[in-house]
């Protein structure tokens, strides 16, 4: 069980950039620049939507995601916290399990998920849920297969979550931004699958060539073994 800590990128240093290596920094800055612009849009949205409808009461020890579009953003933020924490753990503890190319992939995934997490936190401002307490005790960080199969679970779940939540967003701009994030998550899912077994990168697609979609309740239930904090999605749009 581990309490999520703020990552170095929130302190204004260049730690996350250093992780990406010289050949990746230009791409990183382009990505970060786009994220900053999107964050400005989301901050404007959030400031206009502080007065959500009255919410159902919950256990005081339970984190309620909220309602409306703010609730959906918090839902995404919760999942990005989980993914960012996981890859931070992998990079800190398990890089020696991978070859040089795979190490770069793990570092890139850590960087991307950290950006997604920080992006959503900044956008939500005071409406953001607190840091979640995560639990990776079921993962063997000394076993490459355990690391990758857990990563596959998180990435597939992230793609299905964004796909399912898209229809719940009312703001078209937010839907566009969610589409940009899920496209990156889908790339993550593909590369993890290929690391497990070459050529399986598109195995999640159905006969129509589409990835699955899951509703928040099902996603949170699937993620629950890795999140110690109790989360309520009772007030999310249906």
Residue pairs with C-beta under 8 A, 6 or more apart in sequence:
1 133
1 134
1 135
1 137
1 228
2 85
2 89
2 133
2 134
2 135
2 136
3 131
3 133
3 134
4 81
4 85
4 131
4 132
4 133
4 134
5 131
6 131
7 15
7 16
7 84
7 88
7 114
7 117
7 118
8 15
8 16
9 15
9 16
9 114
9 115
9 118
10 118
16 28
16 110
16 111
16 114
16 115
17 25
17 28
17 29
17 111
19 91
19 107
19 110
19 111
20 27
20 28
20 107
20 108
20 111
21 104
21 107
24 104
24 108
28 111
31 112
31 115
32 115
34 180
35 115
35 119
38 119
38 123
38 177
38 180
39 119
39 122
39 123
41 173
41 177
42 73
42 119
42 120
42 122
42 123
42 124
42 174
42 177
43 122
43 123
43 125
45 69
45 123
45 171
45 173
45 174
46 70
46 73
46 123
46 124
46 125
46 127
47 125
49 68
49 69
49 70
50 127
52 66
52 67
52 68
52 70
52 71
53 67
53 68
55 64
55 66
55 67
55 234
55 235
56 234
56 235
58 64
58 232
58 234
59 230
59 232
61 230
62 230
62 231
62 232
63 129
63 130
63 132
63 229
63 230
63 231
63 232
64 129
64 231
64 232
64 234
64 235
65 71
65 74
65 75
65 78
65 129
65 216
65 231
65 232
65 233
65 235
65 236
66 74
66 127
66 129
66 235
66 236
67 235
67 236
67 237
68 170
68 237
69 169
69 170
69 171
69 174
70 124
70 127
71 233
71 235
71 236
71 237
72 165
72 168
72 169
72 174
72 236
72 237
73 120
73 123
73 124
73 127
73 174
74 124
74 127
74 128
74 129
75 161
75 165
75 216
75 220
75 233
75 236
76 120
76 161
76 162
76 165
76 178
76 181
77 117
77 120
77 121
77 124
77 128
77 129
78 129
78 132
78 220
78 227
78 231
79 157
79 158
79 161
79 219
79 223
80 113
80 116
80 117
80 120
80 158
81 117
81 131
81 132
81 134
82 132
82 134
82 154
82 223
82 226
82 227
83 113
83 116
83 117
83 154
83 155
83 158
84 110
84 113
84 114
84 116
84 117
85 132
85 134
85 136
86 113
86 134
86 136
86 150
86 151
86 154
86 226
87 106
87 109
87 110
87 113
87 114
87 151
88 110
88 114
89 136
89 141
90 106
90 110
90 141
90 147
90 151
91 106
91 107
91 110
93 141
94 106
94 141
94 142
94 144
94 147
95 103
95 106
95 107
97 142
97 143
97 144
97 147
98 105
98 106
98 144
102 195
105 191
105 195
109 151
109 188
112 184
112 188
116 181
116 184
120 128
121 128
132 227
132 228
132 229
132 231
133 227
133 228
133 229
134 226
134 227
134 228
135 225
135 226
135 227
135 228
136 150
136 226
138 150
138 225
138 226
139 146
139 147
139 150
140 146
140 147
141 147
145 196
148 192
148 195
148 196
149 196
151 192
152 189
152 192
152 193
152 196
153 222
154 223
154 226
155 185
155 188
155 189
155 192
156 189
156 204
157 214
157 219
157 222
157 223
158 182
158 185
158 188
158 189
159 182
159 185
159 186
159 189
159 204
159 211
159 212
160 211
160 212
160 213
160 214
160 219
161 214
161 216
161 219
162 178
162 179
162 181
162 182
162 185
163 182
163 211
163 212
163 213
163 214
164 213
164 214
164 215
164 216
164 218
164 219
165 178
165 215
165 216
166 175
166 178
166 179
166 182
166 213
168 216
168 236
168 237
168 238
169 175
169 178
170 237
186 211
189 204
190 201
190 202
191 201
193 200
193 201
193 203
193 204
194 200
194 201
204 211
204 212
205 211
206 212
214 222
216 233
216 236
217 233
220 231
220 233
